[in-house]
Amino acid sequence: MLPHHPHDAFVRDFLADLDQARDFFRLTLPPAFQTEFNLDTLVAEPTSLIDETLSELQSDLLFR
């Protein structure tokens, strides 16, 4: 079965590799923006969340 949003699955899989994510951000983020962050310390945060009614939610990709 194909994913409902194949582009979302592609991006999530691609950026799950932190080395690829770092390279992507270095190539796409403006230099002035990059000076505010140390991409060498990039860490992926969980994207599965539980709300107050105990329903599972999925957030966008989160990095710290």
Phi, psi and omega per residue, in radians:
M1 nan 2.328 3.118
L2 -1.343 2.524 3.073
P3 -1.094 2.608 3.140
H4 -1.086 -0.626 3.128
H5 -2.203 1.454 -3.064
P6 -1.072 -0.542 3.120
H7 -1.144 -0.639 3.113
D8 -1.143 -0.776 3.122
A9 -1.083 -0.719 3.125
F10 -1.063 -0.863 -3.108
V11 -1.116 -0.776 3.127
R12 -1.058 -0.773 3.124
D13 -1.142 -0.744 -3.121
F14 -1.105 -0.828 -3.082
L15 -1.442 -0.081 3.066
A16 -1.168 -0.474 3.056
D17 -1.458 1.913 -3.031
L18 -1.094 -0.545 3.082
D19 -1.137 -0.726 3.086
Q20 -1.152 -0.704 3.136
A21 -1.083 -0.784 3.124
R22 -1.041 -0.837 3.140
D23 -1.061 -0.749 3.125
F24 -1.047 -0.840 -3.132
F25 -1.130 -0.659 3.112
R26 -1.129 -0.590 -3.130
L27 -1.415 -0.451 -2.992
T28 -1.928 -0.467 -3.120
L29 -1.416 2.442 3.094
P30 -1.048 2.512 -3.124
P31 -0.937 -0.678 3.141
A32 -1.088 -0.620 3.117
F33 -1.247 -0.689 -3.106
Q34 -1.127 -0.480 -3.134
T35 -1.175 -0.310 -3.139
E36 -1.441 -0.212 -3.043
F37 -2.290 2.603 3.014
N38 -1.782 1.707 -3.084
L39 -1.162 -0.307 3.098
D40 -1.198 -0.327 3.136
T41 -1.839 0.287 -3.116
L42 -1.023 2.296 3.111
V43 -2.319 2.352 3.079
A44 -1.419 2.397 3.101
E45 -1.757 2.721 3.103
P46 -1.053 2.524 3.130
T47 -1.942 -0.057 3.090
S48 -1.643 2.176 -3.082
L49 -2.209 2.689 3.070
I50 -2.041 2.178 -3.137
D51 -1.509 -3.096 -3.053
E52 -1.131 -0.331 3.087
T53 -1.688 0.208 3.136
L54 1.140 0.473 3.035
S55 -1.567 2.428 3.127
E56 -1.427 2.362 3.117
L57 -2.192 2.717 3.050
Q58 -2.043 2.218 3.099
S59 -1.637 3.039 2.946
D60 -1.145 2.995 3.078
L61 -1.098 2.404 3.131
L62 -2.179 2.360 3.083
F63 -2.238 2.589 3.067
R64 -2.123 nan nan
